[in-house]
Amino acid sequence: MTNNNNTVHKTNLNFNKIDEDLLDCGEKELTKTEKECLKFLIEGLSVDAIRQKLCRDTTQSVRTLKSDIFGKLQTSLIKKEILKDKQKITSANLIPLFEQAGYRVIVQENMETSKRVEFNEGFRDWWLKKVEQGWGKICILGSESSHIHNSYIFSKLLDDKCCDEISAISIEDFVSELDKNNTNKVLVYASAGYGKTSLLKYLAVELNKQEKYSKYIAIPISLKRYNQISNLSLEDYIKGLFLEVYQEEVSELIKNGSVVFLLDGLDMDSGEQTQRIIYMVTNLINSFPKSKYLVTCKNPDYKIDGFRRFKLLGFKDEEKNRFIRDWLSFKSGKRVDKSEEFTKYVQNMIDIAKKAEMFTESPLHLSLLCLALYKSEMEKIEEILNSNNYLNLFHEAMINLLKWDDERSLEDERFRNLEKGRVYKIMTEIQREELLGFISLQMIRDGERNDVRDKEGMYYVDSDMLIDWISQWLSDNWNPKRSKSDWFIKAEQILQDIETQDGILIDRGYIGYSFVHTELRNYFAARAIAKQCGNKDILENAIEFIQLKMVNTPPL
């Protein structure tokens, strides 16, 4: 079957044609349940969400169902010469493979939901709910996710035309600047971990929610995700985010300049990919010059013309103090704790944070400091800070993060018989760190495989591949007498424990799992390299090497 139109459409997937192709290859047709599961996988639902949709008892039953579906489809796609013999179908590459096969893919909501949206709610209300669902939460390391308006702590922004940080403006003033008629293109830059994505999340909700900005709709886009899953133009990709009933209306809004495009993460993981994204963004701007554009990136030197540039500054004392209070309040289980003991504890933390000024400008590093200080002896932390050794502080934070907490343990019927031998609970913090190091290195080494979504940055990996890597590590390090296949069930339990206990690996839905931040991935990978070399002194050089190869993109 050939179809020259490989565009992702808001149309029903042709299961009849899929069934015909499967029968031609000697495979069985997809069952009704398999078709439902496949639809949910294409829509980007997580395994747990699909389990609830299909009323399954365990996530493993969904993974088995998913494996059966992919096994059937693989035969058909190999015959079409779209897949190579040893190449696998995963949630991550499913949509691109379907596009290559000529199927018209669905990326839309359940029809009943769509009708309810169309007749009972206005477009703006529907879009705000969609934005809040996808962009409205923020996850602070060592804490739990919460709504962006409850968690976001504002650092100031400095216009590149201003030399003095005294001229930096607040987030409120920044939004006012964005609202001005002469400010149509803005670029916000800062190093990793400074909160660029958090800023964009806040703006996405604020601009769509507040009545005073009702003349706009704000459309947030992850450029990294766009780069990974779509060969469409940026314009067509953006239109595809909306229900078909709203696409004509959105097109008019874009043409009339009533849209604020919030484009997150101009930096890709190679110069070639970044050039492609800059080209796509430039085309979008040229097509719709009346609209407003805000772009975030790490590197301020990209050749993208006509943008007013702002640097997102690091935390100052006031922001640091509030961050520490909020973080400790969460850990103590009380949003407001005015007791003398708690106040003194917070003040001690703040005093030590002042000594570690270079470690506490970004939300990421301040989170690590809080983790390092939390439940640690103050004398020990002060010794680390006085040595000015960032890696020691990072290590102390990771050890605290990786400590087992029964309150975060997730009950799962499937693992009930494994509780006595719950491997991740039995592991020491150092062993957990080594396991995460192994996973990090596998992401980097196997980055060219289709199972990893971001081929050069290695941010995303399919859950099945993760379980396979964990099983390999257990076979090599935990009990060499047992084969890798003997560890699969416990490996799945370990993956669940890493998610619920540490929050270091996050299920991002159909694009797979990733580390919560690239700096954590780089740290664990560097420790694994240092251990393999038997030389802890090379740790700093290993981190620097990984950052240069995997994170920093040279100016174009």
N, C-alpha and C positions, 0 to 999 in steps of 0.2 A: 504494500500500500504506500503510495506517495501523496504528499500534500505539501504544496509550496508555502502554505501559510503556517509558519511555526510559531505564530504569536500566541501569548497566553491570553485567552479570552474569558469573558464572563459567561460561558456557555456550559451546558451539561457535558460531562465526559461521556464519550460514546462507548458504553460498556458492551453493547452488542458487537461492535467492531473488535474490541479487545477479545471477547469470547471467540469470535470467528478466527482471529489470529492464533489464539491458544489452541483451538481445535486443529488448525492446520499444522501445528507443530507437535501434535500428539499429546497435548496437555489437556487437563479437564478445565471446564469453564469455571469462572469465579462464582463462588456461592453468594447468596444474598448478603450474608454477614461479611464476607471478604470484600464485596463491593462497597459496603458501608464503611468498613475499616480503611480501604484504599482512599475513599473520598475524604475521610477525616485526616489521613496522612498528607494528602495533597493540600488540604486547608491549613496544615501546619500545627495541628493539635498534638500535644505531648502524649506519651504513652498512657500516663495516668488519666488524662482527660478522655482519651479514647476508651479506656477501661470503664469510666463512669458512663459514657455515652452508650456503650454496648452492654452495660450492666454485667461486666465480668468481675469475678472475685479477686483476681490478682493481675498485676501488670505482666507477669510472665505469660499468662494466657494470651494477652494481646501481642506480646513479642513473638510467641509461637505462631499466631495468626498472621502477623506481619511477615515472618520468615516464610510461611507457606505461600503467601501472595507473591513475595519477591522471587521465590523459587520458580513459580509458574511463569512470571513475566520475564525472567531471565532467559528462559528457553526461546521465547518469542523474539526478544531483542537481540540475542546472539544470531538467530537465523536472519534477522534483518541487517546484520553486520553493524549494529549500533553498539553492542557490547562485545568486548573481546572475551575469549573463553574463561580467563581467570579473573576478569573484572566482576565486581559485585554491584548489585543494586542496593542503595541505602536510602534512608529518608532524605539525606542531603542532596543526592544527585537525581532523585526521582523525577522532578519537574523537567530539568534539562533533557533527560533521556526521553521522556514522553514527547517533548517538543521535537526532538530529532526524529522520533518515530512517526511524526505527522499527526499525532492525536491532538485534538483541541482540548486544552486543560481547563478545569474549573478551579477558580480561586475565589469563591464567593460563599456567602452565608447560606444556611438552610433556607429554603424557599418560604417556609411559613414565617420564619423570623423576618425575612425581607419584606413580606407583605405587611407584617405588623409595623415595621419601621416606616414603610411607605405611607400607611393610612393613619397611624396613631401618633407619629412624632414628626416634627419638622427636621429638615436636613441638618441644621446647626446642632440640635440636641443629639441627633444620631451620631454626628461626627465627633462631638465632644466626648460621648461615651466611648467611641472607638479609640480616640486619642488617649483618654485616661486609662483604658484597658491596656494599651500597648506602650504608653510613655509616661503614665501617671505615677509610677512607683520608682523608688530609689532604694538600693541595697547598700548599706554601710558595712564595711568589713567588721566582723565580730558582732554585728547587730542583726536585726531582722528587717526585711523590706517594709516600707511604709509609704504613704502617699507623699509625693514630692513636696506639697505645700506644708506638710508636717515636719519634714526632715531637712529640707534644703537650707543651708546656711550661706548667706550671700557674701562673697568676696567682691571687691570692686574691680572695675574695668578701666584701663588707661588707654586713651586715644594715642595712637602712634605720633600724632602731631605735637603731643604734650611731652615734655621732658621730665617733669617733676611728678612724683606719685601723689603729691598733694592735690593735683588736678584730677585724680581718679574719680570716677562717678559710681554711684550706687546702682543696683539693679533696676530700681524704679526710674532713675534718670536715664538709664540705658534704654529702657522700653520707650520712654518718652522721645528719645533721640530716634529710635527706630520708627516711631510714628510720624516723624516729620516728613514733609513732602520731598525734601532734598536729600533724604537718606534712604536710598533704595537698595544699596549693596553694602553689606557689612561682613567683615571677616574677623572672627574671634580666635586667637591662638593662645596656646599655653602648653607646657610640658605634660606628659602622661600623668594622670592621677590628680590633676588640678580642678577637675569638675566641669569640663567643657560639655560633656553629654548631659550632666545634671542641669547645667544652665539651659541647655536646649530643651530638656524635658519640662523645666519650669515654664519657659516661654511658650511651649506648645499648649500647655494647659491654660496658662494665664491669658493668652491672646484669644483662645477659643471660648473662654468662660466669661471674661469680664465684659459687661455691657458697653463700656466706653471704647472697646475695640471691636464692636459688632460689625463695623464696616469691612473687616477682614475675616478670612478664615486662615488659620495657620496649618500648614501641612508639613509635619516632621518626616524626614527621610533619613534612614541610615544608609549612607553611601557605600559602606562596606558590604552591607547585606544586598544592596542593589547590584554591586559589582559581582557578587558571588552567585546570584540566582537568576540573573536576567541578561539577555542579549538585546532587549528592547531599548529604544531611545528613552531617556529619562522622562520625557513628556508622556509617552505611552505607559511607562511603568507607573507613573503617578496617577494617571487616569484609572489604571487597573486596580487602585486601592479602593475605589468607590463602587458601590452597587450600580448596576447598569441604569437603574431608574434615575440616578443622580449625575451620570457622566456628562450629559449635555449641559446641565446647570453648572457643574464644575468647570467645564471648558469655557463657558461664558465668564465665570468669575476670574479665571486665569487671564483671559484676554482683556478684561476690563481693569486689571491691576488690583483686584480685591483679594489677592492671595499673598501671604507671607510664606515663602518656602524656607524651611529650617533644615539645612543640609548638614548632617553630622559626619565628620570624619573624612576630610578630603584626602588625608594621607592613606594611601594603599600600601601594600607590602612589597612593591617594586616600583621603579621609576616608570616602567611601561604601563602598569595598571593605573598609576596616578595620572599619567598623561591622558589615558582614556577617559578617566573620570572628569578631569579638567575640561577636556573637549566636550563631554556630554553636558556639563554644567554651563559652559559657555554657549552651547547651542540652545539650551533652555532659556538662558538670559536673552540671547539675540531674538528668539522667537516671541518672548513675552517681556519686553523691556519695561512695561508699566508695573509689573509685579515687584515685590520686595524679596530680597534674598539675604539670608544669614547663613554663613558657612563657618564651620569649626575645623581647626586643624592643629597639628603640633608644630609644623614648620611655617614660619611667617614669610618665607622667601619665595613662595610659589609665584610664577608669572601668570597671574590672573588679574586682569586690568580693571580699574574703576572701582575698587573696593575700599571703603573706609576701614581701617584696621584698628582693632582693639586688642590689647593684651589682658588676659584674665589673670589678675594678680593673685599671689598667695595669701593665705590667711594672715591677718594681723592679730594682735593680742585679744581684742574683743571677740573676734570670730573663733579663735582657738579656745578661749575660755568657755564660750557657749557650746562649742562642739564637745568638749570634754565633759561638761555638765550633762548634756543630753545623752552622751554615750554611756556614762556611768549611771545615769538615772534608769536607762533601759536595762543595764546589767543588774541593778539592784531591784528591778521589778516595780519601780515607782517612778512615774513621770515627774512627780514633784516630791522631793524629799528635803525638808528644811531642818532636819535634825542637826545638832551640833557636831555629832560624829561624822555624818556624811559631808557636811560643809567643810570640815577640817580635811577630810580625805580628798575632796575635790581640790582644795587649795594646795595640798601637797603635790597633787598631780600637775596642777597649773604651774607651780614653782619649778618642778622638774622639766616641764615642757619648755619653760623659758631658757633653761640651760641647753636644750636641744633644738635651738631655733632653726638650724639648718634642716632638721628632720621633720618639722611640723608646719611647713608652709602649705602643703597640699593636703586635701582630705584623706587621700590614700595613706600618706606617711603618718599623719596624725592618728589615723585608725590603728596603724601598726604600733605606734607609741603607746596608745591606750591598751592595746592587747599585751604589749610587753610589760606595762606597769601593773596591769590588772592581776591581782592575786600573786604578785611577785614581791620579794623583799625590797624595800626602798633602797637599802644599802647596795644591793646587787645592781639595781638599775642605775643608781648614781655612779657606780664604778664603771659601768658600760658607757654612760654618757660622758664621763670625764675622759675616757679613752678616745672619744670622738670616732669610735668604730661603728659605722652604720650597719655593717654586716652582722656584728654581734647583737645589735639592737633588733635587727630583722629576724635573726635566729631566735632570740628570746620571745619575740612576738609570735612566731610560728609555733614554738613549743607550747605556748599558752593556748593558741588557737586549736592545736591538735589534741589537747587533753580531752579525754572522754567525759561526756556529760549525760548521765542517765535521763535527765529531763528532756534532752533533745533526741532521745532514742525513739525511733518510729516502730510501732507494732505492725507486723505483717504476718498474717496467718501462714503464708507460704514458708516463712523462716522459723516458725515456732519450734520445730524439732532441731533447729541449729543453734538455739540460744546458748546452750552450754558451751558450744565451740564457736562463739561469735568472734571471728578472727580479728576484725578491726578493733573491737573492744579490748582484746587480749594484747594487741600490738602496743609496743612502746611508742612514745611520740617520735623518737628517732626513726623507728621502722616505718611509721606512717609518712614521715618526711621522705624516706628513701623510696617508698612506693610512688608518691607523687612526683618525685624526681624521675623515676623510671617512665611514668606516664608522659611527663613533659618532654623527655628526650625522644620518646616514640612519636609524639606529635611532630617534632622537628625532623627526625630522620625519615619518617614515612609521609612527609608533607606532600609528596607528589602523587600519592595514591588518591583515588576518587573518594575514599571514605572520609578524608579530611577536607572540609569545605574550603578553607582558605589555603591554597596550595603553597604559598610561600610564608605566610605568617603563622600557619598552623593553629588557628584559634578554635576551630570547630571539629568535632569528631563524633561519629555515630556511636550510639550507646552499645551496639553489638561489638564494635571494635574495641571500645573501652573495656568491656567485660572480658574480651579476648586478651587484652594486654594485662589486666589485673590477674587473670588466670595464669598467664605466663610468668608473672612476677612471683605468684604464690608457689608455682611449681619449681621455680629456680631458687627461691629464697626461704620459703616457709617449710616445705616438706618435699625435698627433691625425689623422694621415693614414689611420689604420686604424680601421675601425668597431668598435663594441662587440662584435659577434658574432665578430670575428676573435680576440678575446682570451679566449674562454671556457675553452679548455684550459689556458692559462697562468694564468688566474685560479684555476682549481681547484688547480693546483700551488702558487700563492701561498698559498691558504687552508691547504693541507697544511703549507707551510713556516712560516706564522704559528703553527700549532698546535705543531709539533715544535721550532721554533727559539726562540720567545719564550714560549709557554704563556700568551699574553694572551687568546686566544680558545679556549674549551673546548667540545668537543662533548658536550652533556648528553643525548644519545640522542634520543628522540622529541620532546622539548620544544625541540630546536634548539641553536644555539650561543649562548654569552653571553661577555661579558668576565669574566675571573677575579674581578673585584671592581668594584663600581659606581664607586668613586673613580677607577679607571683610565679607565673609560669617560668619566666627567665631565671628567677632565684632558685627554684627547685631543680631546673635543668642544670644550672651551674653547679649546684651542690653534688648532683649525680656525676658530673664530669670530674669534679675535684676528688670525689670518692674513688672513681675508677682509676684516676691517676695516682691515688694514694698520697695526695699532696694538698692539704687544706689551704696552703699559701697561694694557690693559683685561683682560688674562688673568685676574688675580685676581678682578675683578668678574664675568667670564664664568663662572668656576668657581662662585662664590657663587650666581649666578643659577640655574645648572643644578641645584645642590644643593637650592635652595629649591623649584624647580619639580618636580624628578624624584625626590628622595630623601627629604627631610624631610616628614613628615606632621604637621599641626598636632594638638595635643591634642584629644581628643573630650570 
